[in-house]
Amino acid sequence: MRLIDNAFNYNIHGVRGFMSMTSMVSNMTAFTATYESLDEVITLIDQITINSKDVA
């Protein structure tokens, strides 16, 4: 639901856009980050992407 809330052109693309978005997000891993320091979240994202490269 967060994606729809942030999709400014959702009403233009309608069902086709929804199906495309559903297809895209069902094949990915998603994270939510709550942070007080940009440096902390950048470090976290770096760690996640380095670890995902090891798995792939």
Buried (B, 14 or more C-beta within 10 A) or exposed (E): EEEEEEBEEBEEEEEEBBEEBEEEEEEEEEEEEEEEEEEEEEEEEEEEEEEEEEEE
